[in-house]
Structures are given as structure tokens and as C-alpha cells.
Amino acid sequence: MLSMRFTDQTRYALRVLTYCAERHPNLVQVSAIAADTHLTEYTIYKLLKIATKEGIVASTRGRGGGIRLARDPHEITVGSVIRMFEPRFRECAPASLMRAQDARASDAEVRLDSALGAGIRAVLDTYDAITLIDLAGGEAHAGGDRDAKETGPSA
């Protein structure tokens, strides 16, 4: 049975990627992410290994280096991040194909599997409609200057 609970790793990845989305397209340093998200640099580096392999984060080494989203944050969905960090959801078959595997399964079991599959698909469809920009609370603002824009000029 598939649980809808996500691992801490997935939640942390969404926090790190949202942080990057808020500052897109600027480079951000892992130390700054760690300070603002209260995650350890070690945890962030573990997440970045997966995100880089999946092609959503790019890194620049050396002085002045850092990381940034490799794709537009409007195009990266919560659903795609969940699938990257939760293999059990990546391997999920379409709802119409989720059926009891046992040839001895009763009609009720087959209907139950179909209903559960439809529910999981609906949840993933919802997450696929939410982007990193949505999590960031709107548009990306280089340097993370969202507050200045939202509050307007100082009096």
C-alpha cells in the first residue's frame, strides 16, 4: 500500500529549491541556504546531488560560485520534485493501470486498487499544478528582494 506521507528529504528539497526560486537566476551559496533554512550544509549537499543529476540545479565551482536552478522556476512543479526524491511515486503506474497483481484477487480488491490509484493520481495531479514560484509566493526576484517590492518605497 502506498502511503501519502513524504520523507523529510523531500520536504527539505522543496525548501532548498524554493529558496533558489526566490533568488532565480542568481547564484546562491550553500552556506546562505543553510543559514536561512536551518538545514545543515551536509543535508543540502545530499539533496543537491540528486537535484543536479536530475537537471534542475546547476552549480558553479570556485570563488564566487554557488548553485542556481537550471530551469525556469515556473516550469519546476512540486510533483516533479516529489517524483525525484520519492522513488515510490516515480514508479507509480497511471491510475487506470493500478490493479491487484494477484490473479486470485477478488473483484472488490481490483476495484479498491483502482480507487486508491485514482486518489493517488488526483493528489499527484494537484502537486503537478503547483510550481516553485507558487511556493515562493509569486514572482522570482533576483537577490531575494521580494520584501522591498511588496512593501514599496520607504517613507
N, C-alpha and C positions, 0 to 999 in steps of 0.2 A: 504494500500500500504506500502511496506517495504522500508524504507529509508536506504541508504548505509552509512549514517553518523554514526560514533561511538561516544559513550559518552566519556567525559573526563575520567571517571573511567577506561574505557578500555585502553585508551592511557596511563594513569598513571600506570596501572597494567603491561603493556608491558614495560614501563621504569623500574619499580622495578624489574621485572623478568629478564630483560636483564642485569641489574646491578648484580643480583645474578649469572646469567650465566657467566658473565665475571670473576667472582671470584670462580666459582664452582671448587671443592667441599667444599671450606672453608665456615665457618660461617661468616655472616656479621651482624653488628649491625644496628638496625633501625635508630639510630641517624646518622650513617655514610651514609646510603641511603638517608635520609632526607637532609643532608648537600650537597651531590653530585647531587641529582636530583631536589633540591629546592621544594620538596613536604613536607607538614607538617607530623610529626610523626602520628598524628591522621588519616590523609588520608591514610598513609601507613598501619596502623593497620587495618583500614576498609578493605583495599584490601587483606591483609594477612588473614583475617578471611575467605574470600571466597576461596582464593588460598589454604589455609590449609585444608579446608573442601573438596575441590576438589582433594586433594592429590598431589599437585605439589610443595608445600612448607612444610618444616618441621622446627619446632622451638625447641630450647634448652633453658630452663629457667635457671636463676641463674647467678652467677658470670662467666664471660667468655661465656655466652650464646649468642644466636643470631638466625638468620634464614639461611636456605640454601635451594636450590632446592632439592626436594625429589626424583626427577628423573633426568636422564641424559638430559642436555640442548639440545642435538642433537635430542631428542625424543619429545620435547615440541614444538608444532607448534603455530604460530600466530593464525591460525584458531581455535585451541583448546582453546586458551586464549580468543579469541573473543566470542566463544560459552559459556565460563564460565561467562563472565561479561556482555554479551548481550543476555538475555533470548530469545529475538525475533529471533535470529539466531539459537539458540539451538533448537527451536521449528519448524524451517523451514523444511518443507517436501522436499523430493527429487524433483528435477525439474520436473520429469515426472508425479508427483502426484499433482503438484500445478495447480489447476483448479478453475474456478469460482464456488463458493459453491451454488449459487442461481440456482435452477432448470430452472428459466426463462432466464438464461444468454444466450446471443447470441453466435453463433459460433465465432464471432470476439472477444468477451470477453474471451472465452475459449482459443483461440489462443494467445491473449495478455497475459493472465495469464501464459500460457506455455512458452512464450518468456521471460517474466520477470523472471520466475522461473529458466530458463536455464541461464540467465545472472547472477542471484544471485549465482547459483551453480558454475558457472565459477569463479566468484570472490572468493568464499569460497575455491574452489579447489586451487586457486593461493595462498591464505593465508595458506592453509594446507601444501604447499610445502616449506614454509619459517619457519625455526626454530629459537629458541632464539639465537643459536650460529651464525646464519646468521645475526641477528640484532646486535649481539655483534661485528661483523666484523671479525669473524674467530673462532679460537680455544679458549676454555676457558683456562685461565692462572691463576692458584692459586694465590691469593693475588692481582689480577688485574694488574700483571706485564707485560701487553701486550706491553707497550711502550718500555721497556727495550729490549725485544726480537726483536721488529720490527726495532729499530734503531741500534741494535748491540752494541758491547762494546764501551766504551768511548775512545777517542783518547788520 
